[in-house]
Amino acid sequence: MSSREFSESTASKLVLRRRFGERRKSIDPVAAAEASVETARLAVGLPAFTRARVVALFSPIRGELNPLEMVDLAESSGKRFVLPRSHISSRGLTFHLPDIDPTHIGHRGCAEKIMAAMSPGAYGILEPQGARVELAEIDLIVVPALAYDLRGHRLGYGAGYYDRLLKALEQTLERGCRWGVGYGWQVVEGLPYESHDVPVDVILTPTEIVRCTGR
């Protein structure tokens, strides 16, 4: 299955989640790490990243590309990175600073320091322990998904956390500041979506910057 050959846009999201999830889990960790670095190199060269003062990332799970590699490659002059905590009772996310020395940002090994400073949260995903940062302060957000389509629609994990988050950020984020990251085969022609879904503006893969047509 190539990145543009997927045609089952009417199939159930459950089937699609299983298919994409199984393929992603099978990826060799070394290959995943290399792909994460290549994706980060593309990301940090984009104007939206350069301008952003607060960048929201996520902790990778089950073969996901690791967006924290962007921290190692970023210019450290005042830029802050935040990561989410999940709240089961409200089905919502809050964003927090990692508990690290901010002067480490932009230096090799900072991503590893952030991972080491986090603790498992509600779903066993690593979460930051630092101060909370309000959503209105976020200038750029990178969101996870099992797949994306060319219009920017996401195939999420089913709980709706990021759907609600993107909706909440719809009025405060500039165009071009909602990003997805994934392997090339995770970008497909079409996915099932709802009319209220908020698409991402850009999808970054290890070899390509996909500017979505849905906005």
C-alpha positions as CSV (number, residue, x, y, z in Angstrom):
1,M,0.0,0.0,0.0
2,S,1.6,3.2,-1.1
3,S,0.9,6.7,0.2
4,R,-1.5,7.5,-2.6
5,E,-3.2,4.2,-3.4
6,F,-5.6,3.9,-0.5
7,S,-9.2,4.0,-1.8
8,E,-11.3,2.6,1.0
9,S,-12.6,5.9,2.2
10,T,-16.0,4.4,3.1
11,A,-14.6,1.6,5.2
12,S,-15.1,1.8,8.9
13,K,-12.7,3.8,11.0
14,L,-12.2,0.7,13.2
15,V,-10.9,-1.3,10.3
16,L,-8.6,1.5,9.2
17,R,-7.3,2.0,12.7
18,R,-6.4,-1.7,12.9
19,R,-4.7,-1.7,9.5
20,F,-2.6,1.5,10.0
21,G,-1.9,0.7,13.6
22,E,-0.5,-2.8,12.9
23,R,1.7,-1.5,10.1
24,R,3.1,1.3,12.3
25,K,3.9,-1.0,15.2
26,S,5.9,-3.3,13.0
27,I,8.4,-0.5,12.1
28,D,12.0,-1.1,13.3
29,P,12.9,1.3,16.2
30,V,16.1,2.3,14.5
31,A,14.3,3.2,11.3
32,A,11.7,5.1,13.2
33,A,14.4,7.1,15.0
34,E,16.1,8.0,11.7
35,A,12.8,8.9,10.1
36,S,11.9,11.1,13.1
37,V,15.2,13.1,12.6
38,E,14.6,13.6,8.9
39,T,11.0,14.8,9.6
40,A,12.3,17.2,12.2
41,R,14.9,18.7,9.8
42,L,12.1,19.6,7.4
43,A,10.0,21.0,10.2
44,V,12.5,23.4,11.7
45,G,13.1,25.0,8.4
46,L,9.5,26.1,7.9
47,P,8.6,29.8,8.7
48,A,5.7,28.8,11.0
49,F,8.2,26.9,13.2
50,T,10.7,29.7,13.2
51,R,8.1,32.3,14.2
52,A,6.4,30.2,16.9
53,R,7.3,31.0,20.5
54,V,5.3,28.1,22.0
55,V,5.2,24.8,20.1
56,A,3.0,22.0,21.3
57,L,4.3,18.5,20.6
58,F,3.3,15.0,21.8
59,S,4.9,11.9,23.2
60,P,5.2,9.1,20.6
61,I,3.8,5.7,21.1
62,R,3.8,2.4,19.2
63,G,6.1,3.3,16.3
64,E,5.0,6.9,15.9
65,L,7.4,9.4,14.5
66,N,9.0,11.3,17.4
67,P,8.3,15.1,17.1
68,L,10.5,15.8,20.1
69,E,13.5,15.6,17.7
70,M,12.5,19.1,16.7
71,V,13.6,20.3,20.1
72,D,17.2,19.2,19.4
73,L,17.3,21.1,16.1
74,A,15.5,24.2,17.2
75,E,16.9,27.6,17.8
76,S,16.9,28.0,21.6
77,S,16.3,31.8,21.8
78,G,13.1,32.0,23.9
79,K,11.2,29.1,22.2
80,R,9.2,26.9,24.5
81,F,7.9,23.4,23.9
82,V,4.9,22.0,25.7
83,L,3.4,18.5,25.8
84,P,-0.1,17.2,26.8
85,R,-1.6,15.6,29.8
86,S,-4.7,13.6,29.3
87,H,-7.7,14.0,31.7
88,I,-10.1,11.1,31.4
89,S,-12.9,12.7,33.4
90,S,-13.2,15.7,31.0
91,R,-11.9,13.9,27.9
92,G,-9.6,16.9,27.5
93,L,-5.9,17.8,27.2
94,T,-3.9,20.4,29.1
95,F,-0.4,21.4,28.0
96,H,2.7,21.7,30.3
97,L,6.3,22.5,30.1
98,P,8.8,19.6,30.4
99,D,10.8,19.7,33.7
100,I,14.2,20.3,32.1
101,D,16.7,23.2,31.9
102,P,15.4,25.3,29.0
103,T,19.0,26.2,28.0
104,H,19.2,22.6,26.7
105,I,16.8,23.4,23.9
106,G,18.5,23.3,20.6
107,H,21.2,21.0,21.7
108,R,21.7,17.3,20.9
109,G,20.2,15.0,23.5
110,C,17.5,17.5,24.7
111,A,14.7,15.2,23.4
112,E,16.1,12.3,25.4
113,K,16.2,14.6,28.5
114,I,12.5,15.5,28.0
115,M,11.5,11.8,27.7
116,A,13.5,10.9,30.8
117,A,11.8,13.7,32.8
118,M,8.3,12.6,32.0
119,S,6.1,10.1,33.8
120,P,3.3,7.8,32.5
121,G,-0.1,9.4,32.5
122,A,-3.7,8.1,32.3
123,Y,-3.1,6.0,29.2
124,G,0.5,5.0,30.0
125,I,1.7,7.7,27.7
126,L,4.6,9.8,29.0
127,E,3.4,13.2,30.3
128,P,5.3,16.4,31.4
129,Q,5.6,17.5,35.0
130,G,6.2,21.2,34.5
131,A,4.0,24.3,34.7
132,R,0.8,24.5,32.7
133,V,0.6,26.7,29.6
134,E,-2.7,28.0,28.4
135,L,-4.0,27.0,25.0
136,A,-4.1,30.7,23.9
137,E,-0.3,30.8,24.2
138,I,0.3,28.0,21.7
139,D,1.5,29.3,18.3
140,L,2.0,25.9,16.6
141,I,0.7,22.5,17.3
142,V,1.9,19.1,16.1
143,V,-0.8,16.4,16.5
144,P,-0.7,12.6,16.2
145,A,-2.8,10.3,14.0
146,L,-2.8,6.9,12.5
147,A,-3.3,8.4,9.0
148,Y,-4.0,11.7,7.2
149,D,-5.6,12.5,3.9
150,L,-4.6,15.2,1.4
151,R,-7.3,17.5,2.7
152,G,-5.8,17.3,6.2
153,H,-8.4,15.1,7.8
154,R,-7.0,12.8,10.5
155,L,-7.7,9.2,11.5
156,G,-7.3,9.4,15.2
157,Y,-7.4,6.8,18.0
158,G,-11.1,7.1,18.6
159,A,-11.3,9.0,21.9
160,G,-11.7,12.4,20.3
161,Y,-9.1,14.2,22.5
162,Y,-7.4,15.9,19.6
163,D,-10.6,16.6,17.7
164,R,-11.8,18.6,20.6
165,L,-8.5,20.3,21.0
166,L,-8.2,21.4,17.4
167,K,-11.8,22.8,17.6
168,A,-10.8,24.8,20.7
169,L,-7.7,26.1,18.9
170,E,-9.6,27.0,15.7
171,Q,-10.0,30.7,16.6
172,T,-6.5,31.3,18.0
173,L,-4.1,29.5,15.7
174,E,-3.0,31.1,12.5
175,R,-3.5,29.2,9.2
176,G,-0.6,26.9,8.6
177,C,0.0,26.2,12.3
178,R,-1.8,22.8,12.7
179,W,0.6,20.1,11.7
180,G,0.5,16.3,11.5
181,V,3.6,14.1,11.2
182,G,3.7,10.6,9.8
183,Y,5.4,8.2,7.4
184,G,4.7,8.6,3.7
185,W,2.4,5.7,3.6
186,Q,0.2,7.3,6.3
187,V,-0.8,10.1,3.9
188,V,-3.7,8.8,1.7
189,E,-6.1,10.2,-0.8
190,G,-9.2,10.2,1.4
191,L,-10.4,9.2,4.8
192,P,-13.9,9.1,6.5
193,Y,-14.5,12.4,8.3
194,E,-17.3,14.4,9.9
195,S,-18.4,17.9,8.9
196,H,-17.2,19.4,12.2
197,D,-13.7,17.9,12.0
198,V,-10.9,20.5,12.0
199,P,-8.2,19.4,9.5
200,V,-4.5,20.0,9.8
201,D,-2.8,22.5,7.5
202,V,0.5,20.6,6.9
203,I,1.6,17.0,7.1
204,L,5.3,16.3,7.5
205,T,6.9,13.0,6.5
206,P,10.6,12.1,6.4
207,T,10.8,13.1,2.7
208,E,7.9,15.5,2.0
209,I,6.0,18.6,3.2
210,V,2.3,18.1,2.3
211,R,0.3,21.3,2.3
212,C,-3.3,20.2,2.7
213,T,-6.2,21.4,0.5
214,G,-8.9,21.3,3.1
215,R,-8.5,24.8,4.4
